[in-house]
Amino acid sequence: MSKVKSKQKIVRRKVTFSLEAAQAQEVILTGDFNNWDPKIHPMKTDGNGLWNKTVMLPPGKYEYKFLIDGDWKEDPQNAQTCPNCFGSQNSILNLSIP
């Protein structure tokens, strides 16, 4: 009798991050979901000051920030934050199972 290993499919959800930053030249989405790497998730502008980036994430709790022209900023549309090791705050995203 052979053993069959069942693999649970990890359900990822599409999450769109948005930020209004009309004067920004560059906005990058960083977080623990991309090891805070500023090269992985550059955001795109709509030309009217709104920056967006859609990512696929499995359920979980994530910390993130925006890197706006070299300056770290929390998400102004998200009141959920936690302290980080640099003495500032990170925004938090709690993504539940659909």
C-alpha positions in Angstrom: 0.0 0.0 0.0 1.5 3.3 -1.0 1.2 6.5 1.0 -0.2 9.5 -0.8 1.0 12.8 0.3 -1.6 15.5 0.0 -0.4 18.9 -0.9 -2.6 21.8 0.2 -2.7 24.4 -2.5 -1.7 27.8 -1.1 -4.4 30.2 -2.0 -2.9 33.6 -2.9 -5.0 36.7 -3.1 -4.6 39.7 -5.3 -3.9 42.8 -3.1 -3.6 46.3 -4.6 -1.7 48.9 -2.7 -2.5 52.6 -3.5 -0.9 55.8 -2.5 -1.6 59.4 -3.4 1.7 61.2 -3.9 1.3 63.8 -6.6 4.8 65.3 -6.2 6.6 61.9 -6.1 9.1 60.9 -8.8 9.3 57.3 -7.6 7.3 55.1 -5.2 8.3 51.6 -4.2 6.3 49.1 -2.2 8.4 47.3 0.4 7.6 44.9 3.1 8.4 41.6 4.8 6.6 39.9 1.8 9.5 40.9 -0.4 12.3 41.1 2.2 12.1 44.9 2.1 13.8 44.8 -1.3 13.3 48.1 -3.1 13.9 46.5 -6.5 11.0 44.0 -6.4 7.8 46.1 -6.3 8.1 49.6 -7.9 4.7 51.2 -8.1 3.2 52.8 -11.2 1.5 56.2 -11.4 -1.7 56.9 -13.2 -0.3 60.3 -14.2 -2.6 62.1 -11.7 -0.6 61.5 -8.5 -2.1 58.0 -7.7 0.4 55.2 -7.4 -0.6 51.5 -7.5 0.9 48.1 -7.2 -0.9 44.8 -7.3 0.8 41.7 -5.7 -0.3 38.2 -5.0 0.0 37.2 -1.3 -0.9 34.1 0.7 -2.9 34.7 3.9 -0.9 36.1 6.8 0.1 39.2 8.6 2.5 41.5 6.8 4.4 44.7 7.6 5.0 47.2 4.8 6.0 50.7 4.0 6.3 52.9 0.9 9.6 54.3 -0.2 8.8 57.7 -1.7 11.8 59.3 -3.4 14.1 57.7 -0.9 12.0 58.5 2.2 10.2 55.7 4.2 6.5 56.4 4.8 3.6 54.5 6.4 0.4 54.0 4.5 -1.7 57.1 5.3 -4.9 55.1 4.5 -4.1 52.3 7.0 -4.4 53.0 10.8 -3.0 49.6 11.7 0.7 50.1 12.5 3.4 48.5 14.7 6.8 49.8 15.9 9.9 48.7 14.0 13.5 48.4 15.1 14.3 51.9 13.6 12.1 53.8 16.0 9.4 54.5 13.5 6.2 52.6 12.5 5.3 50.0 9.8 1.9 49.6 8.3 0.2 46.2 8.9 -1.9 44.2 6.5 -3.8 41.2 7.9 -4.8 39.0 5.0 -7.3 36.3 5.9 -8.2 33.1 4.1 -11.0 33.8 1.6 
